[in-house]
Amino acid sequence: MARRIALITDSLQYGAWQTEALRQGSHKSKIVLIIALRKTQHGEKIAARQFVIEAVRSIWLRVPKQNKGSKQLEQSSVDYRFICPTTDQHICEDALEAHQIDTIVDSSLDQFASGLTKFHGTTIFSYSESAAQKLVLSSFVREQSKTPIGQLSYSHQPGHPGDGVSRLLPVWAKVYPYSLRRSYQEFQRMANATLITSFNQSEQAPIFSPSSLETIQDELSGPAVLSVVLQTFLKSFKRLVYGAFFEKNWSVGTSKVDFSPLDQTKLTKADIVEIPTHSAYRFFADPFFSSDGKAIRLEGLNKATGLGEILEITSDGSISPNPIKKGKHYSYPQSFVYNGDEFLLPEVGSHSAQYIEKIGDQSEKFSLKGLESSRIVDATMHCEDGYWYLFFGFADTAHAILNLWIASDLFSEFRPHPSSPICLDPAGARMGGAIFRKDKNLYRLGQDNQRGYGEAVNVYRIKELNPNRYVETVCGNVSVDGAFGPHCLNKSPDQKTLVLDYYKDVFSFAAGWRRLLAKFAKGAA
């Protein structure tokens, strides 16, 4: 049965990111009532005191007060029946009861719904445009690497495994220190994903609680915001210099360190035996062991084409004469065994929907059913208790949103897992290697991309994994002393050897030119 929803807004003006979330959730809900709160004199005084913030938003940083896609709700594709303009709590409560509302979506600045005492349904708090912009500005003032959006709270339904066990899913938006505009757009993207999740996961009833705005008002003084403007311009200039004259010099190595998933592990240069990069390639990255542990498969970036190729390195260190995959851009070559055959799951998102193929037989590609038209990133397959679980990110949101899909068989249709998405955080949403087991516990590796790409790997203990429920908690971290990384880490089948990648920033007059050529080559492929 569709939920009957009431929207509470400061005005009827909604951003495109908000209306899109409402539209996508419409198949499981019906917007019956809109409560439009009138602007008060107090609100106008607050706006006057925030003159500097308004100026920064609309002039220097060119972040419009309402993003370009904003529109009046009555003119949008959002369906509704009644509008009630009031701030009187009793009138609101009577309207909610009269229209049999069971869910409120409150995006008012003052979280108006929190004062309603007679409503006993579900309340989902969202953000007004003003609140969202203040949170992003506050992250810049505090020099944070990500903006806290809030958290999704799950109360498990009776009759399923894990009854009574709650699940908390923190939600963060990456901060781009060189661009307030891009950071704000990222906030919108993540807030949109959170609202859609709240609508769509009705079976597990997630409730979104936003971050508190209580302390932010005092932080956003005129001098603090003007300092943010100056620092942003300086960091933007540094980024241009880096793009023109610096590049990441990746390496791959092995290590015998038996790291604990529960610790903060820092590998030293002495811990790692580097695999020499072949002269035909700019670098090696994304290493995985073969299923039998006798070879390492990795991405080699071809100097001539600027495209990634999948190479195999044998135990004696020699490279197989013919790449496993070449001609287009390939990376992240995870493999797994199904009915005695080893299958390769390469990343092909730059040019194709995801597929698998048998190792040694490229004559036939098998599309993943359910994802035939999707471009996905760093897909990682895992089989547990007869079910096949696919961890991946969609190409445009992989840096911050990790999805989990499930199938009863490798060649059956994959569908979203009831707990998906399972991570909404740039500190671990992008997969950083295969799922592994240690001391009977399962662990997931996630790239820590909150400050820069591939700076380290965070380790997550998988507490529950079944067709109905997924729960994980961050428990450890792996980094490399004197370098950035790893961003891909894997264990050999006998658990005795690690293979990982890492990088250093190096100066080169040709860095910018090579960066442009690489983008062109991937686009052409």
Salt bridges, closest charged atoms under 4 A:
GLU20 OE2 - ARG23 NH2 2.60
GLU54 OE1 - ARG57 NH2 2.04
ASP79 OD2 - LYS30 NZ 2.26
GLU186 OE1 - ARG189 NE 3.23
GLU186 OE2 - HIS399 NE2 2.77
GLU219 OE2 - ARG142 NH2 2.82
GLU247 OE2 - ARG282 NH2 3.06
GLU247 OE2 - ARG514 NH2 2.52
ASP258 OD1 - LYS438 NZ 3.33
ASP286 OD1 - HIS487 NE2 3.43
GLU312 OE1 - ARG297 NE 2.86
ASP341 OD2 - LYS358 NZ 3.46
GLU342 OE2 - ARG297 NH1 2.90
GLU357 OE1 - LYS325 NZ 3.18
ASP378 OD2 - ARG430 NE 2.64
GLU384 OE1 - HIS382 NE2 2.90
GLU384 OE1 - ARG437 NH2 2.97
GLU413 OE1 - ARG415 NH2 3.37
ASP425 OD1 - LYS146 NZ 3.04
GLU464 OE2 - ARG469 NE 3.09
GLU472 OE1 - ARG444 NE 2.81
ASP501 OD2 - HIS487 ND1 2.74
